[in-house]
Amino acid sequence: MDNAARAGAYADMDFDADILIAGGGINGTATALALASAGFHVMLVEPRSRAERKANDFDGRSYAFAISSMRVLFALGVWPRLKDVQPILRIKVTDGRPGEGPSPLMLTFDHGEIEEGPLGYMVEDRHLRSELLDAAEDAGVTQMDDRVIEHNADRSGALASLGSGATRRVRLLVACDGQKSRIAGRVGIRRMGWSYGQTALVCTIAHEQPHQGIAHQFFVPAGPLAILPLSGHRSSIVWTERAARAETVQAMSEGDYLDELRPRFGRFLGEVALAGRRTAYPLRLSIAERFIADRVALVGDAAHVAH
Ligand SMILES: Cc1cc2nc3c(=O)[nH]c(=O)nc-3n(C[C@H](O)[C@H](O)[C@H](O)COP(=O)(O)OP(=O)(O)OC[C@H]3O[C@@H](n4cnc5c(N)ncnc54)[C@H](O)[C@@H]3O)c2cc1C
């Protein structure tokens, strides 16, 4: 090439893709899908195999989607594909002490007040993960079972080195590599945050009575207990306890665990039984001081962990 300026421009165009996304959790996959749908050539690099990410095992995690989040998934074509979506028709918020029942004063939000259909929706993690992945593939996202182990970025582009030894040069590197984002660390983005000293005990219960699409938030001294409607006679429980107590409860047998839960829960749904695994998530705030650096953007938990 005899024209130096032109040579520079051509060098700039020498990219393997427009965007490389590191991390194929729900945020990485959704971001990949959105960007591919907008016409960008996107690579998604995730060390966990596709089979593992599509596995139908239920870890008990479900998401509460506000209408705005539902609209995003609708625009991306994912919403109509989702199974077992449960509308939230009413939300009841109250407080009290375990075993003493709720306070007579409560806040109630009813979907009739917003005239836009349900207040929100509950979706199980396993269904969301799987449908996002399929939709991303259909949209032409190039998926690589690999890991970003190093990268260099400046104003002209980003070069990612992968665990397999391959390298990829892209216009933008999007870090969706979770709350311990190494990419953020490498570009010198610091984080602030703290532990709440609380743990969310998460499980799904099957119950005798219908939930009628009602979500409950019951505030007790150790933290909130959320009872969130799932399809059928099932509800997702997010039960917040102080960390040490949560560890004890999580180690209990199923019977003892339910005996501990029942006084918080009351009898309004009739008999209850566990319907799936029990998990425990320590709760913390963690937020990056900046969400961008030269040719690098942080998305999802890499940018901001709310819990
Ligand atoms: C019980 C529970 C309920 C929740 N409910 C809600 C809710 O209702 N609404 C809501 O918005 N959020 C909710 N959350 C939070 C939500 O689950 C997380 O915010 C979300 O899963 C984070 O997704 P992510 O893709 O950002 O990160 P992760 O899920 O942490 O994914 C990061 C991915 O990056 C990969 N990775 C790591 N390092 C590399 C690397 N070097 N190269 C390539 N890949 C890499 C990992 O393998 C992993 O797959 C809930 C969480 C819990 C525990």
The ligand as a MOL file (V3000), in Angstrom:
LIG
                    3D

  0  0  0     0  0            999 V3000
M  V30 BEGIN CTAB
M  V30 COUNTS 53 58 0 0 0
M  V30 BEGIN ATOM
M  V30 1 C -32.0730 -15.7840 43.5890 0
M  V30 2 C -31.7410 -14.7240 42.6030 0
M  V30 3 C -32.7670 -14.0400 41.9930 0
M  V30 4 C -32.4590 -13.0380 41.1080 0
M  V30 5 N -33.4850 -12.3590 40.5570 0
M  V30 6 C -33.2240 -11.3740 39.6980 0
M  V30 7 C -34.3010 -10.6600 39.1000 0
M  V30 8 O -35.4630 -10.8910 39.3860 0
M  V30 9 N -33.9780 -9.6950 38.1990 0
M  V30 10 C -32.6740 -9.4150 37.8960 0
M  V30 11 O -32.4230 -8.5390 37.0680 0
M  V30 12 N -31.6410 -10.0720 38.4570 0
M  V30 13 C -31.8930 -11.0340 39.3500 0
M  V30 14 N -30.8600 -11.6900 39.9340 0
M  V30 15 C -29.4730 -11.3230 39.5840 0
M  V30 16 C -29.0790 -12.0060 38.3060 0
M  V30 17 O -29.1920 -13.4020 38.4380 0
M  V30 18 C -27.6350 -11.6480 37.9270 0
M  V30 19 O -27.5400 -10.2510 37.9180 0
M  V30 20 C -27.2880 -12.2000 36.5570 0
M  V30 21 O -27.4410 -13.5990 36.4920 0
M  V30 22 C -25.8590 -11.8710 36.2110 0
M  V30 23 O -25.6430 -12.2770 34.8890 0
M  V30 24 P -24.3040 -11.8890 34.1340 0
M  V30 25 O -24.4520 -12.4880 32.7620 0
M  V30 26 O -24.0190 -10.4350 34.2440 0
M  V30 27 O -23.1510 -12.5920 34.9730 0
M  V30 28 P -22.8760 -14.1890 35.3210 0
M  V30 29 O -24.1550 -14.8930 35.3730 0
M  V30 30 O -22.0150 -14.1170 36.4960 0
M  V30 31 O -22.1210 -14.6600 34.0360 0
M  V30 32 C -20.7640 -14.3990 33.8150 0
M  V30 33 C -20.2840 -15.3820 32.7700 0
M  V30 34 O -18.9810 -15.0110 32.3630 0
M  V30 35 C -18.2280 -16.1870 32.1560 0
M  V30 36 N -16.8170 -15.7970 32.2620 0
M  V30 37 C -16.1100 -15.4980 33.3750 0
M  V30 38 N -14.8580 -15.1500 33.0660 0
M  V30 39 C -14.7690 -15.2110 31.7150 0
M  V30 40 C -13.7210 -14.9600 30.7920 0
M  V30 41 N -12.5080 -14.5670 31.2030 0
M  V30 42 N -13.9560 -15.1280 29.4730 0
M  V30 43 C -15.1940 -15.5190 29.0470 0
M  V30 44 N -16.2220 -15.7680 29.8820 0
M  V30 45 C -16.0130 -15.6110 31.1950 0
M  V30 46 C -18.6970 -17.1470 33.2390 0
M  V30 47 O -18.4450 -18.4870 32.8770 0
M  V30 48 C -20.1850 -16.8270 33.2910 0
M  V30 49 O -20.9540 -17.6570 32.4490 0
M  V30 50 C -31.1110 -12.7120 40.8210 0
M  V30 51 C -30.0830 -13.4160 41.4120 0
M  V30 52 C -30.3840 -14.4000 42.3180 0
M  V30 53 C -29.2760 -15.1180 42.9930 0
M  V30 END ATOM
M  V30 BEGIN BOND
M  V30 1 1 1 2
M  V30 2 1 2 3
M  V30 3 2 2 52
M  V30 4 2 3 4
M  V30 5 1 4 5
M  V30 6 1 4 50
M  V30 7 2 5 6
M  V30 8 1 6 7
M  V30 9 1 6 13
M  V30 10 2 7 8
M  V30 11 1 7 9
M  V30 12 1 9 10
M  V30 13 2 10 11
M  V30 14 1 10 12
M  V30 15 2 12 13
M  V30 16 1 13 14
M  V30 17 1 14 15
M  V30 18 1 14 50
M  V30 19 1 15 16
M  V30 20 1 16 17
M  V30 21 1 16 18
M  V30 22 1 18 19
M  V30 23 1 18 20
M  V30 24 1 20 21
M  V30 25 1 20 22
M  V30 26 1 22 23
M  V30 27 1 23 24
M  V30 28 2 24 25
M  V30 29 1 24 26
M  V30 30 1 24 27
M  V30 31 1 27 28
M  V30 32 2 28 29
M  V30 33 1 28 30
M  V30 34 1 28 31
M  V30 35 1 31 32
M  V30 36 1 32 33
M  V30 37 1 33 34
M  V30 38 1 33 48
M  V30 39 1 34 35
M  V30 40 1 35 36
M  V30 41 1 35 46
M  V30 42 1 36 37
M  V30 43 1 36 45
M  V30 44 2 37 38
M  V30 45 1 38 39
M  V30 46 1 39 40
M  V30 47 2 39 45
M  V30 48 1 40 41
M  V30 49 2 40 42
M  V30 50 1 42 43
M  V30 51 2 43 44
M  V30 52 1 44 45
M  V30 53 1 46 47
M  V30 54 1 46 48
M  V30 55 1 48 49
M  V30 56 2 50 51
M  V30 57 1 51 52
M  V30 58 1 52 53
M  V30 END BOND
M  V30 END CTAB
M  END
